[in-house]
Amino acid sequence: MNKAQLVEAIAEATQQTKTSVENTLNVAFDLIKASVKKDEDVTLVGFGTFTKSKRQARSGRNPQTGMEIKIPEMIVPRFRPGKEFKDLLK
């Protein structure tokens, strides 16, 4: 399911316009991204938690040449599914 399909499904389920649903989703996504950027966890009980994590520097290999390369340290977003979400998939 992509974003357009999600918007359409929510619009049908809630009897709202697609524009209204898309605007709401965009605001929600923007707020989640801004909070994680400020190093604040976003926890949606039953769904999961969005966090910011530091990935340590490491070495790797260029798949085309086989040469060893250094991969720098970087900050990445993380998502940990909540218990209800995990249990749903069992």
ABEGO torsion letter per residue (X at the ends): XBAAAAAAAAAAAAGBBAAAAAAAAAAAAAAAAAAAAAGBBBBBBGAEBBBBBBBBBBBBBBAAAGBBBBBBBBBBBBBBBBAAAAAAAX
